[in-house]
Amino acid sequence: MGQSEVNFYQQQVVELLKQVIEPNLKKDIVSLGMVRNLRIVDDYVYLRLYIGSHQQQLKLEVESKLSSLSWCKKVYIQICTIPGVKITLGISSGKGGVGKSTTAVNIAAALSLQGAKVGLLDADVYGPNLPQMLGLGQADIEVIHTPTGDKFLPLEVQGIKLMSVGLMAEKNRPLAWRGPVLHKIITQFINDVEWGELDYLLIDLPPGTGDAQITIIQESPICGVILVTTPQQVAIADVRRNIYMFRQVGVPVLGIVENMSYLICGDCGSHTYIFGSGGGEQLATELQAPLLGQIPIDQRICSGGDTGNPIATSEQASPAGEVFRQIAIALHTTFSTIDQLNQL
Ligand SMILES: Nc1ncnc2c1ncn2[C@@H]1O[C@H](COP(=O)(O)OP(=O)(O)OP(=O)(O)O)[C@@H](O)[C@H]1O
């Protein structure tokens, strides 16, 4: 088969795959980034399907669609899923320090409050701080033997299952993993954790667009990313670079969370936009992705992070607590988990 023929056949395959629609998200599996590593070798089609544990029927649909290809002898589909996990989401930011981990922890807490089974994977290899934000010190990770090999057992804290690269590092020692070692550790993290049944797995990604972030996105069935930004333009320029990377790997951006949006006056309740305003909104319009929430600057968010009490749980009625609750509801609506959960 010549290259032009391969290209033609590949185009045919992509067109058919675009007819397979994920029923909850109501979008085709190609634009959802679920199909990767598509290759055509002689009369065979090879592809990887990145799906959640509840989406196995998509494999059958792909097989059925591609059965109409007269030239194709067989379709080989490799299912890439995290066992037991339905929806895997990435939490990302263009640069460090904008409150990505804070957002990840609080969204996890808000989802959990509403009855969802939630896991948090702290994959921020450059600054893994989720254990502390949930009130955990250094803890030993248990390894269990399963029929599919040895697995790490996540810790469970405040109803959230947690696994962190930070738990594997020595205290006060920066993680200096690079290249193949980093790649191996990250893939182990994605594939070798025994999560049990989860509605949501949130992955706290390293900031920026480095190797670690790209590896995680490519190797995991992330079905969308939530971008955290602050209102300043500089942060927003970084977010744009980030978005470009997600588009290249084909992972959709589900929405934007603007953090440190405003300060609420303790006396009169007025809002002061310390870092300017409108950045998140502008980005959301440009991306045609929803602005999921604007989180105020609140000292309780900071102290809650230091003491392991996420504001989404400890101060549910606060403005920030309410924003996180709304974000959780928006996610339930997007993924149609709403009917399975009863506390809304
Ligand atoms: N809305 C907020 N109000 C007050 N403090 C906040 C807010 N959001 C985050 N912070 C504080 O800002 C600091 C940085 O937040 P966080 O660690 O979540 O950022 P990050 O983007 O994950 O950073 P890194 O990339 O370095 O891990 C923390 O001390 C956190 O408590």
The ligand as an SDF file (V2000), in Angstrom:
LIG
                    3D

 31 33  0  0  0  0  0  0  0  0999 V2000
   -8.5950   32.0690   46.1930 N   0  0  0  0  0  0  0  0  0  0  0  0
   -7.5910   32.0470   47.0520 C   0  0  0  0  0  0  0  0  0  0  0  0
   -7.5780   32.8470   48.1310 N   0  0  0  0  0  0  0  0  0  0  0  0
   -6.5360   32.8280   49.0050 C   0  0  0  0  0  0  0  0  0  0  0  0
   -5.4590   32.0440   48.8790 N   0  0  0  0  0  0  0  0  0  0  0  0
   -5.4190   31.2110   47.8160 C   0  0  0  0  0  0  0  0  0  0  0  0
   -6.4740   31.1500   46.8530 C   0  0  0  0  0  0  0  0  0  0  0  0
   -6.1560   30.2200   45.9120 N   0  0  0  0  0  0  0  0  0  0  0  0
   -4.9580   29.7110   46.2740 C   0  0  0  0  0  0  0  0  0  0  0  0
   -4.5010   30.3130   47.4120 N   0  0  0  0  0  0  0  0  0  0  0  0
   -3.2220   30.0420   48.0810 C   0  0  0  0  0  0  0  0  0  0  0  0
   -2.1800   30.3020   47.1420 O   0  0  0  0  0  0  0  0  0  0  0  0
   -1.1060   29.3830   47.3030 C   0  0  0  0  0  0  0  0  0  0  0  0
   -0.8510   28.6660   45.9710 C   0  0  0  0  0  0  0  0  0  0  0  0
   -1.9660   27.8110   45.6890 O   0  0  0  0  0  0  0  0  0  0  0  0
   -1.7680   26.3610   45.0490 P   0  0  0  0  0  0  0  0  0  0  0  0
   -0.6890   25.5960   45.7460 O   0  0  0  0  0  0  0  0  0  0  0  0
   -3.1050   25.7480   44.9650 O   0  0  0  0  0  0  0  0  0  0  0  0
   -1.2870   26.7880   43.6170 O   0  0  0  0  0  0  0  0  0  0  0  0
   -0.7660   25.8810   42.4400 P   0  0  0  0  0  0  0  0  0  0  0  0
   -1.1590   26.5770   41.2070 O   0  0  0  0  0  0  0  0  0  0  0  0
   -1.1890   24.4820   42.6020 O   0  0  0  0  0  0  0  0  0  0  0  0
    0.7750   26.0200   42.6920 O   0  0  0  0  0  0  0  0  0  0  0  0
    1.9260   25.0000   42.2270 P   0  0  0  0  0  0  0  0  0  0  0  0
    1.8780   24.9840   40.7770 O   0  0  0  0  0  0  0  0  0  0  0  0
    3.1360   25.6830   42.8050 O   0  0  0  0  0  0  0  0  0  0  0  0
    1.6000   23.6730   42.8500 O   0  0  0  0  0  0  0  0  0  0  0  0
   -1.5270   28.4630   48.4200 C   0  0  0  0  0  0  0  0  0  0  0  0
   -0.9560   28.9290   49.6130 O   0  0  0  0  0  0  0  0  0  0  0  0
   -3.0520   28.5950   48.4830 C   0  0  0  0  0  0  0  0  0  0  0  0
   -3.5710   28.3590   49.7650 O   0  0  0  0  0  0  0  0  0  0  0  0
  1  2  1  0
  2  3  1  0
  2  7  2  0
  3  4  2  0
  4  5  1  0
  5  6  2  0
  6  7  1  0
  6 10  1  0
  7  8  1  0
  8  9  2  0
  9 10  1  0
 10 11  1  0
 11 12  1  0
 11 30  1  0
 12 13  1  0
 13 14  1  0
 13 28  1  0
 14 15  1  0
 15 16  1  0
 16 17  2  0
 16 18  1  0
 16 19  1  0
 19 20  1  0
 20 21  2  0
 20 22  1  0
 20 23  1  0
 23 24  1  0
 24 25  2  0
 24 26  1  0
 24 27  1  0
 28 29  1  0
 28 30  1  0
 30 31  1  0
M  END
$$$$
